């Protein structure tokens, strides 16, 4: 049987893959209905409609190619967990064609919704 | 009787006050033993010893004068909660004497330890 921890690790890697393929619909499917995205340098996106706009903007602006390293998954109860990750790789800025190194650190609050683990809150920043 | 939500709001404002008075010992008392601080632009501090070094560095570098606005406190169970805040105000850089506007957005994971709510995980970034 799949443990909650395994399911959450799978969710985080699915999110990584959705970022790398610039797949807005896949990203949205990984968030709860009232999920909140708090991107460095941008306003918070609250709920599926704002999430859609926010990720459409991100993916129009750049192409990510990153890998998530999972530093912590802590189960709080059967419906809540949190996780810390570090993501490293590159981003290609479409407007300029410039590719740069990316390194971020993430904190996720995860929530089980309709039987599946989803992203409820997500914020990231830089370690240097 | 003080509710958990009230106790958590008090914790967040105590943290605000500890930042504004550059009080390392007060900050440390507001974190769990294994608390983690993830400052924008700096390495993660894990546990009381690293937290001490990290906040000593912050307070040697700058003087904060900020107010926390609490956007969300969500209780998960009797021992865990999370909160979102926005902090606004000024920071004075000691080395240069330059005072600038500060605005950050925070995500906290909070945990009850020995009967008191504490900061277990804390990360912040900028909204613009």
gemmi code that builds the backbone of each chain (N, CA, C; Angstrom):
import gemmi

chains = {
    "A": [
        ("UNK", (0.849, -1.198, 0.000), (0.000, 0.000, 0.000), (0.884, 1.248, 0.000)),
        ("UNK", (0.471, 2.229, -0.749), (1.224, 3.479, -0.813), (1.064, 4.242, 0.506)),
        ("UNK", (2.152, 4.625, 1.082), (2.048, 5.418, 2.308), (1.778, 6.873, 1.955)),
        ("UNK", (1.320, 7.623, 2.967), (1.072, 9.051, 2.763), (2.355, 9.748, 2.330)),
        ("UNK", (3.471, 9.353, 2.939), (4.743, 10.003, 2.612), (5.113, 9.771, 1.141)),
        ("UNK", (4.929, 8.554, 0.682), (5.202, 8.245, -0.728), (4.277, 9.045, -1.644)),
        ("UNK", (2.988, 9.124, -1.261), (2.030, 9.880, -2.076), (2.421, 11.356, -2.146)),
        ("UNK", (2.919, 11.893, -1.040), (3.315, 13.307, -1.018), (4.577, 13.522, -1.853)),
        ("UNK", (5.529, 12.586, -1.748), (6.732, 12.703, -2.584), (6.347, 12.673, -4.066)),
        ("UNK", (5.395, 11.809, -4.404), (4.922, 11.729, -5.789), (4.283, 13.054, -6.221)),
        ("UNK", (3.484, 13.640, -5.331), (2.875, 14.947, -5.614), (3.947, 16.004, -5.896)),
        ("UNK", (4.985, 16.033, -5.063), (6.033, 17.043, -5.247), (6.765, 16.842, -6.579)),
        ("UNK", (7.023, 15.591, -6.941), (7.697, 15.342, -8.221), (6.741, 15.599, -9.397)),
        ("UNK", (5.441, 15.346, -9.211), (4.479, 15.714, -10.252), (4.458, 17.236, -10.456)),
        ("UNK", (4.582, 17.963, -9.345), (4.618, 19.421, -9.454), (5.882, 19.862, -10.193)),
        ("UNK", (7.018, 19.272, -9.837), (8.278, 19.535, -10.560), (8.089, 19.317, -12.073)),
        ("UNK", (7.483, 18.188, -12.428), (7.309, 17.863, -13.847), (6.350, 18.845, -14.529)),
        ("UNK", (5.289, 19.260, -13.815), (4.341, 20.230, -14.384), (5.033, 21.566, -14.639)),
        ("UNK", (5.946, 21.948, -13.742), (6.725, 23.179, -13.968), (7.613, 23.023, -15.194)),
        ("UNK", (8.296, 21.895, -15.302), (9.256, 21.701, -16.391), (8.579, 21.599, -17.759)),
        ("UNK", (7.292, 21.202, -17.769), (6.563, 21.112, -19.040), (5.615, 22.295, -19.232)),
        ("UNK", (5.706, 23.297, -18.323), (4.863, 24.506, -18.420), (3.391, 24.143, -18.579)),
        ("UNK", (2.937, 23.154, -17.789), (1.589, 22.603, -17.956), (0.640, 23.178, -16.887)),
        ("UNK", (-0.068, 24.254, -17.252), (-0.929, 24.951, -16.288), (-2.001, 24.013, -15.736)),
        ("UNK", (-2.654, 23.238, -16.622), (-3.733, 22.364, -16.152), (-3.230, 21.324, -15.159)),
        ("UNK", (-2.052, 20.800, -15.418), (-1.487, 19.821, -14.479), (-1.167, 20.493, -13.140)),
        ("UNK", (-0.595, 21.709, -13.195), (-0.328, 22.438, -11.949), (-1.623, 22.622, -11.162)),
        ("UNK", (-2.684, 23.090, -11.838), (-3.950, 23.368, -11.145), (-4.511, 22.112, -10.487)),
        ("UNK", (-4.334, 20.966, -11.150), (-4.859, 19.698, -10.605), (-4.110, 19.273, -9.338)),
        ("UNK", (-2.939, 19.861, -9.112), (-2.129, 19.491, -7.947), (-2.396, 20.392, -6.740)),
        ("UNK", (-3.181, 21.461, -6.950), (-3.534, 22.379, -5.862), (-4.939, 22.083, -5.344)),
        ("UNK", (-5.177, 22.366, -4.062), (-6.539, 22.336, -3.526), (-7.366, 23.452, -4.184)),
        ("UNK", (-8.682, 23.363, -4.014), (-9.579, 24.386, -4.577), (-9.190, 25.792, -4.133)),
        ("UNK", (-8.854, 25.924, -2.843), (-8.511, 27.244, -2.295), (-7.004, 27.382, -2.073)),
        ("UNK", (-6.224, 26.639, -2.849), (-4.765, 26.671, -2.726), (-4.195, 28.068, -2.935)),
        ("UNK", (-3.040, 28.320, -2.303), (-2.404, 29.642, -2.386), (-0.940, 29.489, -2.798)),
        ("UNK", (-0.584, 30.226, -3.851), (0.775, 30.259, -4.421), (1.376, 31.617, -4.085)),
        ("UNK", (2.558, 31.622, -3.451), (3.206, 32.865, -3.012), (4.578, 32.977, -3.663)),
        ("UNK", (4.631, 33.385, -4.933), (5.914, 33.411, -5.645), (6.784, 34.594, -5.242)),
        ("UNK", (8.087, 34.341, -5.106), (9.055, 35.420, -4.870), (8.881, 36.501, -5.948)),
        ("UNK", (8.677, 37.749, -5.502), (8.585, 38.863, -6.441), (7.239, 39.031, -7.107)),
        ("UNK", (6.213, 38.286, -6.645), (4.891, 38.429, -7.251), (3.792, 38.360, -6.209)),
        ("UNK", (2.588, 38.824, -6.563), (1.472, 38.790, -5.619), (1.021, 37.361, -5.351)),
        ("UNK", (0.359, 37.140, -4.219), (-0.186, 35.819, -3.910), (-1.346, 35.508, -4.842)),
        ("UNK", (-1.429, 34.263, -5.294), (-2.561, 33.779, -6.083), (-3.385, 32.877, -5.179)),
        ("UNK", (-4.677, 33.230, -5.002), (-5.545, 32.540, -4.040), (-6.688, 31.861, -4.784)),
        ("UNK", (-6.720, 30.538, -4.768), (-7.797, 29.802, -5.415), (-7.494, 29.520, -6.878)),
        ("UNK", (-8.229, 28.567, -7.428), (-7.927, 28.024, -8.763), (-7.899, 29.096, -9.867)),
        ("UNK", (-8.807, 30.075, -9.819), (-8.859, 31.071, -10.896), (-7.604, 31.942, -10.904)),
        ("UNK", (-7.211, 32.414, -9.692), (-6.001, 33.238, -9.623), (-4.749, 32.401, -9.891)),
        ("UNK", (-4.757, 31.149, -9.443), (-3.624, 30.255, -9.720), (-3.421, 30.114, -11.229)),
        ("UNK", (-4.524, 29.963, -11.949), (-4.460, 29.813, -13.408), (-3.763, 31.031, -14.034)),
        ("UNK", (-4.203, 32.221, -13.637), (-3.603, 33.442, -14.181), (-2.130, 33.556, -13.829)),
        ("UNK", (-1.814, 33.201, -12.603), (-0.450, 33.352, -12.126), (0.503, 32.407, -12.857)),
        ("UNK", (0.121, 31.143, -12.987), (0.996, 30.183, -13.672), (1.034, 30.426, -15.176)),
        ("UNK", (-0.066, 30.903, -15.767), (-0.018, 31.282, -17.190), (1.031, 32.370, -17.401)),
        ("UNK", (1.051, 33.331, -16.480), (2.043, 34.411, -16.572), (3.463, 33.848, -16.433)),
        ("UNK", (3.660, 32.984, -15.423), (5.000, 32.405, -15.209), (5.470, 31.672, -16.461)),
        ("UNK", (4.590, 30.839, -17.028), (5.019, 29.995, -18.148), (5.164, 30.775, -19.453)),
        ("UNK", (4.465, 31.918, -19.574), (4.695, 32.798, -20.732), (6.046, 33.486, -20.613)),
        ("UNK", (6.472, 33.704, -19.352), (7.692, 34.464, -19.101), (8.941, 33.596, -19.214)),
        ("UNK", (8.859, 32.366, -18.743), (10.083, 31.555, -18.684), (9.802, 30.064, -18.820)),
        ("UNK", (10.872, 29.351, -19.142), (10.855, 27.884, -19.244), (11.773, 27.326, -18.169)),
        ("UNK", (11.208, 26.548, -17.265), (12.009, 25.962, -16.180), (12.530, 24.580, -16.554)),
        ("UNK", (13.692, 24.265, -16.022), (14.234, 22.910, -16.126), (14.927, 22.636, -14.800)),
        ("UNK", (14.156, 22.128, -13.841), (14.638, 22.026, -12.465), (14.380, 20.635, -11.878)),
        ("UNK", (15.132, 20.344, -10.831), (14.912, 19.105, -10.078), (14.666, 19.457, -8.614)),
        ("UNK", (13.671, 18.804, -8.029), (13.370, 19.003, -6.607), (14.156, 18.004, -5.764)),
        ("UNK", (14.784, 18.528, -4.713), (15.383, 17.693, -3.671), (14.469, 17.815, -2.448)),
        ("UNK", (13.968, 16.713, -1.960), (13.039, 16.756, -0.824), (13.818, 16.660, 0.478)),
        ("UNK", (13.794, 17.733, 1.272), (14.538, 17.766, 2.535), (13.701, 17.267, 3.706)),
        ("UNK", (12.388, 17.402, 3.616), (11.541, 17.026, 4.756), (10.111, 16.806, 4.292)),
        ("UNK", (9.504, 15.729, 4.749), (8.051, 15.558, 4.665), (7.585, 15.196, 6.075)),
        ("UNK", (6.777, 16.042, 6.682), (6.256, 15.771, 8.030), (4.741, 15.632, 7.958)),
        ("UNK", (4.269, 14.439, 8.306), (2.825, 14.199, 8.369), (2.290, 14.732, 9.683)),
        ("UNK", (1.259, 15.558, 9.625), (0.657, 16.087, 10.846), (-0.514, 15.197, 11.261)),
        ("UNK", (-1.385, 14.904, 10.335), (-2.466, 13.931, 10.574), (-2.869, 13.358, 9.215)),
        ("UNK", (-4.001, 12.679, 9.163), (-4.341, 12.015, 7.894), (-4.689, 13.001, 6.777)),
        ("UNK", (-4.918, 14.262, 7.129), (-5.310, 15.255, 6.118), (-4.316, 16.388, 5.893)),
        ("UNK", (-3.301, 16.497, 6.747), (-2.362, 17.609, 6.614), (-0.920, 17.146, 6.756)),
        ("UNK", (-0.050, 17.809, 6.020), (1.386, 17.570, 6.113), (2.092, 18.846, 5.679)),
        ("UNK", (3.393, 18.910, 5.950), (4.168, 19.982, 5.320), (5.471, 19.407, 4.805)),
        ("UNK", (6.081, 20.124, 3.878), (7.304, 19.626, 3.248), (8.233, 20.787, 2.931)),
        ("UNK", (9.534, 20.488, 2.980), (10.558, 21.445, 2.555), (11.346, 20.829, 1.408)),
        ("UNK", (11.620, 21.625, 0.398), (12.389, 21.152, -0.742), (13.393, 22.227, -1.157)),
        ("UNK", (14.358, 21.800, -1.976), (15.224, 22.740, -2.680), (15.118, 22.378, -4.155)),
        ("UNK", (14.961, 23.379, -5.012), (14.890, 23.118, -6.450), (16.074, 23.791, -7.132)),
        ("UNK", (16.705, 23.027, -8.029), (17.890, 23.544, -8.732), (17.787, 23.211, -10.206)),
        ("UNK", (18.293, 24.107, -11.034), (18.301, 23.862, -12.467), (18.486, 25.170, -13.204)),
        ("UNK", (17.764, 25.303, -14.313), (17.898, 26.513, -15.125), (16.529, 27.095, -15.437)),
        ("UNK", (16.542, 28.396, -15.765), (15.350, 28.995, -16.363), (15.758, 29.785, -17.590)),
        ("UNK", (14.968, 29.612, -18.640), (15.184, 30.320, -19.895), (14.131, 31.434, -19.953)),
        ("UNK", (14.591, 32.684, -20.030), (13.663, 33.815, -20.134), (13.281, 33.971, -21.610)),
        ("UNK", (12.000, 33.792, -21.912), (11.579, 33.801, -23.320), (11.886, 35.129, -24.009)),
        ("UNK", (11.679, 36.253, -23.311), (11.825, 37.576, -23.949), (13.249, 37.845, -24.402)),
        ("UNK", (14.214, 37.304, -23.657), (15.613, 37.627, -23.953), (16.382, 36.441, -24.516)),
        ("UNK", (15.846, 35.232, -24.337), (16.580, 34.037, -24.742), (17.727, 33.691, -23.821)),
        ("UNK", (17.798, 34.389, -22.694), (18.903, 34.157, -21.758), (18.544, 33.021, -20.798)),
        ("UNK", (19.461, 32.053, -20.691), (19.273, 30.951, -19.748), (20.163, 31.170, -18.523)),
        ("UNK", (19.565, 31.071, -17.330), (20.339, 31.285, -16.102), (20.143, 30.159, -15.111)),
        ("UNK", (21.056, 30.078, -14.146), (20.937, 29.093, -13.071), (19.815, 29.497, -12.126)),
        ("UNK", (19.052, 28.523, -11.661), (18.006, 28.771, -10.678), (18.247, 27.897, -9.464)),
        ("UNK", (18.106, 28.490, -8.268), (18.141, 27.691, -7.040), (17.174, 28.326, -6.054)),
        ("UNK", (16.202, 27.569, -5.624), (15.209, 28.068, -4.685), (14.978, 27.045, -3.582)),
        ("UNK", (14.403, 27.555, -2.497), (14.027, 26.715, -1.347), (12.534, 26.903, -1.144)),
        ("UNK", (11.817, 25.793, -0.935), (10.361, 25.838, -0.892), (9.809, 25.299, 0.432)),
        ("UNK", (8.686, 25.889, 0.853), (7.910, 25.332, 1.974), (6.482, 25.102, 1.478)),
        ("UNK", (6.010, 23.873, 1.615), (4.670, 23.475, 1.199), (3.825, 23.090, 2.411)),
        ("UNK", (2.566, 23.544, 2.450), (1.556, 22.929, 3.319), (0.681, 22.085, 2.407)),
        ("UNK", (0.530, 20.809, 2.755), (-0.178, 19.857, 1.890), (-1.453, 19.394, 2.583)),
        ("UNK", (-2.487, 19.172, 1.783), (-3.788, 18.822, 2.353), (-4.427, 17.742, 1.490)),
        ("UNK", (-5.043, 16.769, 2.149), (-5.746, 15.732, 1.404), (-7.137, 16.247, 1.057)),
        ("UNK", (-7.470, 16.206, -0.224), (-8.770, 16.700, -0.690), (-9.336, 15.636, -1.619)),
        ("UNK", (-10.553, 15.190, -1.332), (-11.170, 14.114, -2.123), (-10.229, 12.927, -2.300)),
        ("UNK", (-9.563, 12.565, -1.212), (-8.735, 11.355, -1.221), (-7.346, 11.497, -1.816)),
        ("UNK", (-7.001, 12.700, -2.290), (-5.677, 12.873, -2.903), (-4.926, 14.021, -2.217)),
        ("UNK", (-3.621, 13.840, -2.032), (-2.784, 14.902, -1.471), (-2.605, 16.012, -2.498)),
        ("UNK", (-2.792, 17.270, -2.028), (-2.694, 18.444, -2.898), (-1.859, 19.522, -2.196)),
        ("UNK", (-1.471, 20.516, -2.981), (-0.754, 21.670, -2.442), (-1.786, 22.675, -1.926)),
        ("UNK", (-1.715, 22.992, -0.629), (-2.643, 23.972, -0.044), (-1.995, 25.356, 0.060)),
        ("UNK", (-0.732, 25.392, 0.429), (0.019, 26.651, 0.525), (1.418, 26.368, 0.017)),
        ("UNK", (1.995, 27.333, -0.713), (3.322, 27.103, -1.304), (4.051, 28.424, -1.451)),
        ("UNK", (5.221, 28.514, -0.863), (6.042, 29.732, -0.935), (7.482, 29.311, -1.183)),
        ("UNK", (8.229, 30.153, -1.876), (9.656, 29.853, -2.077), (10.476, 31.131, -1.992)),
        ("UNK", (11.761, 30.962, -1.717), (12.693, 32.084, -1.780), (14.087, 31.563, -2.131)),
        ("UNK", (15.065, 32.469, -2.112), (16.432, 32.094, -2.493), (17.295, 31.959, -1.243)),
        ("UNK", (18.260, 31.039, -1.302), (19.119, 30.794, -0.147), (20.370, 31.663, -0.187)),
        ("UNK", (20.596, 32.330, -1.323), (21.745, 33.257, -1.406), (21.457, 34.335, -2.418)),
    ],
    "B": [
        ("UNK", (-11.381, 31.846, 28.463), (-10.196, 31.044, 28.161), (-9.607, 31.490, 26.826)),
        ("UNK", (-8.304, 31.564, 26.803), (-7.627, 31.965, 25.572), (-7.768, 30.852, 24.529)),
        ("UNK", (-8.225, 31.210, 23.359), (-8.315, 30.204, 22.308), (-6.943, 29.989, 21.686)),
        ("UNK", (-6.821, 28.876, 20.962), (-5.561, 28.603, 20.268), (-5.266, 29.715, 19.265)),
        ("UNK", (-6.309, 30.192, 18.595), (-6.095, 31.235, 17.580), (-5.543, 32.513, 18.226)),
        ("UNK", (-6.109, 32.877, 19.371), (-5.622, 34.063, 20.090), (-4.178, 33.861, 20.529)),
        ("UNK", (-3.873, 32.656, 21.021), (-2.504, 32.367, 21.473), (-1.519, 32.466, 20.303)),
        ("UNK", (-1.946, 32.010, 19.135), (-1.065, 32.069, 17.959), (-0.886, 33.509, 17.491)),
        ("UNK", (-1.957, 34.282, 17.512), (-1.824, 35.704, 17.149), (-0.853, 36.403, 18.102)),
        ("UNK", (-0.951, 36.062, 19.384), (-0.043, 36.651, 20.373), (1.409, 36.249, 20.072)),
        ("UNK", (1.623, 34.987, 19.715), (2.960, 34.512, 19.332), (3.514, 35.318, 18.159)),
        ("UNK", (2.668, 35.536, 17.135), (3.138, 36.260, 15.949), (3.493, 37.707, 16.300)),
        ("UNK", (2.695, 38.332, 17.159), (3.015, 39.713, 17.552), (4.221, 39.758, 18.502)),
        ("UNK", (4.389, 38.716, 19.310), (5.609, 38.628, 20.131), (6.844, 38.513, 19.242)),
        ("UNK", (6.697, 37.759, 18.156), (7.816, 37.622, 17.217), (8.112, 38.969, 16.552)),
        ("UNK", (7.064, 39.660, 16.126), (7.219, 41.016, 15.567), (7.996, 41.911, 16.548)),
        ("UNK", (7.599, 41.888, 17.814), (8.243, 42.744, 18.816), (9.697, 42.335, 19.043)),
        ("UNK", (9.962, 41.024, 19.024), (11.342, 40.552, 19.211), (12.232, 41.010, 18.052)),
        ("UNK", (11.667, 41.026, 16.838), (12.423, 41.543, 15.688), (12.696, 43.039, 15.867)),
        ("UNK", (11.676, 43.776, 16.281), (11.820, 45.239, 16.379), (12.776, 45.669, 17.492)),
        ("UNK", (12.956, 44.797, 18.493), (13.881, 45.116, 19.575), (15.204, 44.354, 19.437)),
        ("UNK", (15.386, 43.660, 18.297), (16.636, 42.912, 18.025), (16.993, 41.998, 19.186)),
        ("UNK", (15.988, 41.308, 19.715), (16.161, 40.514, 20.938), (16.302, 39.024, 20.591)),
        ("UNK", (17.558, 38.567, 20.454), (17.828, 37.185, 20.042), (17.212, 36.186, 21.023)),
        ("UNK", (17.379, 36.418, 22.317), (16.862, 35.457, 23.299), (15.345, 35.333, 23.223)),
        ("UNK", (14.673, 36.461, 23.013), (13.214, 36.409, 22.882), (12.826, 35.640, 21.616)),
        ("UNK", (13.538, 35.917, 20.508), (13.260, 35.168, 19.270), (13.402, 33.667, 19.522)),
        ("UNK", (14.523, 33.268, 20.152), (14.786, 31.837, 20.369), (13.686, 31.191, 21.204)),
        ("UNK", (13.154, 31.936, 22.170), (12.107, 31.387, 23.049), (10.796, 31.179, 22.297)),
        ("UNK", (10.674, 31.789, 21.114), (9.437, 31.671, 20.331), (9.503, 30.534, 19.311)),
        ("UNK", (10.676, 29.922, 19.164), (10.869, 28.793, 18.241), (10.847, 27.472, 19.007)),
        ("UNK", (10.397, 26.410, 18.325), (10.558, 25.068, 18.880), (12.047, 24.716, 18.928)),
        ("UNK", (12.366, 23.651, 19.679), (13.767, 23.204, 19.796), (14.389, 22.960, 18.430)),
        ("UNK", (13.605, 22.337, 17.518), (14.141, 22.008, 16.191), (13.578, 22.953, 15.123)),
        ("UNK", (13.194, 24.161, 15.532), (12.626, 25.147, 14.609), (13.564, 25.476, 13.457)),
        ("UNK", (12.976, 25.861, 12.320), (13.775, 26.172, 11.124), (13.372, 27.538, 10.578)),
        ("UNK", (14.382, 28.386, 10.382), (14.241, 29.755, 9.856), (14.822, 29.753, 8.443)),
        ("UNK", (14.033, 30.213, 7.464), (14.460, 30.186, 6.063), (14.414, 31.598, 5.498)),
        ("UNK", (15.432, 32.419, 5.805), (15.401, 33.820, 5.400), (15.720, 34.011, 3.919)),
        ("UNK", (14.991, 34.916, 3.275), (15.298, 35.298, 1.892), (16.770, 35.704, 1.792)),
        ("UNK", (17.502, 35.063, 0.886), (18.890, 35.437, 0.642), (19.895, 34.850, 1.618)),
        ("UNK", (19.453, 33.915, 2.480), (20.385, 33.336, 3.441), (20.130, 31.849, 3.624)),
        ("UNK", (21.111, 31.135, 4.181), (20.938, 29.694, 4.391), (19.898, 29.407, 5.476)),
        ("UNK", (19.322, 28.212, 5.465), (18.374, 27.818, 6.497), (19.107, 27.628, 7.822)),
        ("UNK", (18.470, 28.070, 8.907), (18.983, 27.827, 10.256), (18.092, 26.774, 10.887)),
        ("UNK", (18.721, 25.659, 11.313), (17.985, 24.497, 11.806), (18.322, 24.259, 13.273)),
        ("UNK", (17.342, 24.452, 14.155), (17.569, 24.202, 15.579), (18.094, 25.433, 16.294)),
        ("UNK", (17.985, 25.399, 17.611), (18.250, 26.589, 18.431), (19.663, 27.166, 18.239)),
        ("UNK", (20.680, 26.310, 18.090), (22.049, 26.824, 17.990), (22.240, 27.620, 16.694)),
        ("UNK", (21.757, 27.033, 15.574), (21.871, 27.743, 14.288), (20.963, 28.969, 14.256)),
        ("UNK", (19.790, 28.868, 14.874), (18.890, 30.023, 14.943), (19.582, 31.192, 15.639)),
        ("UNK", (20.278, 30.877, 16.720), (20.995, 31.914, 17.477), (21.996, 32.637, 16.570)),
        ("UNK", (22.799, 31.885, 15.844), (23.782, 32.486, 14.950), (23.140, 33.306, 13.854)),
        ("UNK", (22.044, 32.795, 13.323), (21.388, 33.457, 12.199), (20.777, 34.793, 12.630)),
        ("UNK", (20.066, 34.786, 13.750), (19.444, 36.034, 14.213), (20.476, 37.017, 14.741)),
        ("UNK", (21.575, 36.525, 15.350), (22.649, 37.441, 15.760), (23.195, 38.168, 14.536)),
        ("UNK", (23.346, 37.434, 13.432), (23.831, 38.046, 12.196), (22.826, 39.083, 11.675)),
        ("UNK", (21.539, 38.706, 11.656), (20.509, 39.633, 11.170), (20.532, 40.918, 11.984)),
        ("UNK", (20.555, 40.781, 13.314), (20.434, 41.969, 14.166), (21.708, 42.815, 14.186)),
        ("UNK", (22.866, 42.195, 13.881), (24.091, 42.987, 13.730), (24.042, 43.793, 12.438)),
        ("UNK", (23.326, 43.238, 11.441), (23.302, 43.850, 10.111), (22.290, 44.977, 10.023)),
        ("UNK", (21.134, 44.792, 10.658), (20.068, 45.785, 10.465), (19.148, 45.915, 11.678)),
        ("UNK", (18.426, 47.037, 11.689), (17.422, 47.319, 12.723), (16.061, 47.374, 12.039)),
        ("UNK", (15.166, 46.473, 12.449), (13.822, 46.433, 11.860), (12.846, 47.282, 12.660)),
        ("UNK", (11.894, 47.849, 11.933), (10.766, 48.525, 12.571), (9.538, 48.195, 11.724)),
        ("UNK", (8.889, 47.073, 12.038), (7.846, 46.540, 11.166), (6.582, 46.184, 11.945)),
        ("UNK", (5.491, 46.091, 11.201), (4.224, 45.625, 11.782), (3.739, 44.419, 10.987)),
        ("UNK", (3.275, 43.415, 11.725), (2.719, 42.225, 11.082), (1.218, 42.395, 10.885)),
        ("UNK", (0.778, 42.085, 9.674), (-0.654, 41.961, 9.381), (-0.932, 40.462, 9.244)),
        ("UNK", (-1.867, 39.940, 10.035), (-2.152, 38.500, 9.994), (-3.254, 38.228, 8.973)),
        ("UNK", (-2.906, 37.518, 7.910), (-3.881, 37.219, 6.849), (-4.626, 35.913, 7.097)),
        ("UNK", (-3.995, 34.988, 7.813), (-4.622, 33.678, 8.003), (-4.000, 32.973, 9.190)),
        ("UNK", (-4.844, 32.399, 10.034), (-4.394, 31.410, 11.022), (-5.307, 30.202, 10.850)),
        ("UNK", (-4.741, 29.069, 10.462), (-5.529, 27.845, 10.296), (-5.045, 26.800, 11.294)),
        ("UNK", (-5.954, 26.409, 12.181), (-5.635, 25.353, 13.147), (-5.815, 24.006, 12.479)),
        ("UNK", (-4.807, 23.156, 12.556), (-4.903, 21.814, 11.982), (-5.380, 20.829, 13.044)),
        ("UNK", (-4.739, 20.844, 14.188), (-5.195, 20.049, 15.336), (-4.690, 20.741, 16.594)),
        ("UNK", (-4.729, 20.053, 17.727), (-4.368, 20.761, 18.962), (-2.878, 21.081, 19.048)),
        ("UNK", (-2.089, 20.470, 18.171), (-0.640, 20.703, 18.232), (-0.030, 21.393, 17.018)),
        ("UNK", (-0.814, 21.570, 15.957), (-0.256, 22.164, 14.740), (-1.204, 23.201, 14.148)),
        ("UNK", (-0.605, 24.224, 13.558), (-1.359, 25.253, 12.844), (-0.426, 25.845, 11.802)),
        ("UNK", (-0.990, 26.604, 10.870), (-0.122, 27.417, 10.023), (-0.711, 28.805, 9.887)),
        ("UNK", (0.115, 29.761, 9.515), (-0.327, 31.154, 9.437), (0.376, 31.856, 8.300)),
        ("UNK", (-0.344, 32.812, 7.705), (0.237, 33.686, 6.690), (0.154, 35.121, 7.192)),
        ("UNK", (1.231, 35.870, 7.001), (1.257, 37.270, 7.412), (1.924, 38.098, 6.320)),
        ("UNK", (1.736, 39.426, 6.442), (2.520, 40.378, 5.656), (3.142, 41.341, 6.657)),
        ("UNK", (4.427, 41.624, 6.504), (5.092, 42.576, 7.408), (5.545, 43.784, 6.601)),
        ("UNK", (5.289, 44.945, 7.183), (5.635, 46.197, 6.492), (6.279, 47.159, 7.476)),
        ("UNK", (7.234, 47.951, 6.973), (7.876, 48.944, 7.824), (9.191, 49.363, 7.218)),
        ("UNK", (10.197, 49.525, 8.074), (11.503, 49.974, 7.589), (12.604, 49.089, 8.140)),
        ("UNK", (13.732, 49.118, 7.431), (14.939, 48.540, 8.008), (16.085, 49.516, 7.830)),
        ("UNK", (16.842, 49.664, 8.895), (18.020, 50.525, 8.908), (19.236, 49.617, 8.802)),
        ("UNK", (20.036, 49.814, 7.742), (21.265, 49.016, 7.590), (22.371, 49.682, 8.408)),
        ("UNK", (22.887, 48.979, 9.412), (23.852, 49.596, 10.322), (25.117, 50.060, 9.598)),
        ("UNK", (25.606, 49.263, 8.642), (26.887, 49.571, 7.991), (26.830, 50.873, 7.201)),
        ("UNK", (25.666, 51.181, 6.641), (25.558, 52.347, 5.759), (24.732, 53.474, 6.370)),
        ("UNK", (23.953, 53.157, 7.401), (23.056, 54.159, 7.970), (21.846, 54.439, 7.092)),
        ("UNK", (21.666, 53.645, 6.037), (20.558, 53.872, 5.109), (19.303, 53.156, 5.612)),
        ("UNK", (18.195, 53.897, 5.665), (16.914, 53.320, 6.064), (16.049, 53.124, 4.820)),
        ("UNK", (15.503, 51.921, 4.661), (14.671, 51.645, 3.490), (13.353, 51.021, 3.879)),
        ("UNK", (12.405, 51.065, 2.954), (11.107, 50.429, 3.157), (11.263, 48.910, 3.076)),
        ("UNK", (10.553, 48.214, 3.939), (10.551, 46.760, 3.908), (9.119, 46.257, 3.765)),
        ("UNK", (8.922, 45.278, 2.886), (7.608, 44.615, 2.803), (7.863, 43.158, 2.470)),
        ("UNK", (7.404, 42.284, 3.324), (7.589, 40.852, 3.108), (6.288, 40.102, 3.390)),
        ("UNK", (6.244, 38.895, 2.860), (5.107, 37.991, 3.086), (5.665, 36.729, 3.735)),
        ("UNK", (4.984, 36.230, 4.770), (5.515, 35.130, 5.573), (4.567, 33.936, 5.599)),
        ("UNK", (5.148, 32.750, 5.657), (4.376, 31.538, 5.935), (5.018, 30.850, 7.147)),
        ("UNK", (4.195, 30.604, 8.170), (4.636, 29.960, 9.408), (3.956, 28.604, 9.568)),
        ("UNK", (4.731, 27.585, 9.971), (4.146, 26.370, 10.537), (4.367, 26.466, 12.043)),
        ("UNK", (3.278, 26.336, 12.808), (3.327, 26.543, 14.254), (3.056, 25.227, 14.962)),
        ("UNK", (3.711, 25.027, 16.092), (3.606, 23.749, 16.804), (3.549, 24.020, 18.296)),
        ("UNK", (2.679, 23.290, 18.984), (2.593, 23.432, 20.435), (3.667, 22.559, 21.062)),
        ("UNK", (4.490, 23.165, 21.891), (5.596, 22.449, 22.535), (5.563, 22.811, 24.012)),
        ("UNK", (5.502, 21.799, 24.877), (5.403, 22.040, 26.327), (4.296, 23.042, 26.654)),
        ("UNK", (3.152, 22.877, 25.979), (1.975, 23.682, 26.319), (1.921, 25.071, 25.702)),
        ("UNK", (2.945, 25.451, 24.939), (2.953, 26.798, 24.348), (3.132, 26.715, 22.833)),
        ("UNK", (2.416, 27.575, 22.099), (2.582, 27.633, 20.646), (3.921, 28.254, 20.305)),
        ("UNK", (4.635, 27.614, 19.359), (5.962, 28.074, 18.945), (6.052, 28.059, 17.416)),
        ("UNK", (7.085, 28.697, 16.901), (7.375, 28.682, 15.469), (8.186, 27.427, 15.153)),
        ("UNK", (7.642, 26.569, 14.272), (8.354, 25.346, 13.887), (9.080, 25.528, 12.552)),
        ("UNK", (8.423, 26.211, 11.604), (9.026, 26.503, 10.297), (8.611, 27.908, 9.918)),
        ("UNK", (9.533, 28.652, 9.305), (9.227, 30.054, 8.982), (10.023, 30.474, 7.757)),
        ("UNK", (9.319, 30.938, 6.742), (9.951, 31.386, 5.494), (9.268, 32.672, 5.060)),
        ("UNK", (10.013, 33.541, 4.398), (9.401, 34.763, 3.872), (9.987, 35.114, 2.518)),
        ("UNK", (9.250, 35.891, 1.758), (9.771, 36.436, 0.509), (9.082, 37.771, 0.214)),
        ("UNK", (9.372, 38.331, -0.946), (8.828, 39.642, -1.313), (7.697, 39.465, -2.319)),
        ("UNK", (6.719, 40.366, -2.249), (5.563, 40.279, -3.135), (5.778, 41.082, -4.413)),
        ("UNK", (6.835, 41.873, -4.436), (7.147, 42.619, -5.667), (8.636, 42.914, -5.712)),
    ],
}
model = gemmi.Model(1)
for chain_id, residues in chains.items():
    chain = gemmi.Chain(chain_id)
    for i, (resn, *xyz) in enumerate(residues, 1):
        res = gemmi.Residue()
        res.name, res.seqid = resn, gemmi.SeqId(i, " ")
        for name, pos in zip(("N", "CA", "C"), xyz):
            atom = gemmi.Atom()
            atom.name, atom.element = name, gemmi.Element(name[0])
            atom.pos, atom.b_iso = gemmi.Position(*pos), 0.0
            res.add_atom(atom)
        chain.add_residue(res)
    model.add_chain(chain)
structure = gemmi.Structure()
structure.add_model(model)
structure.setup_entities()
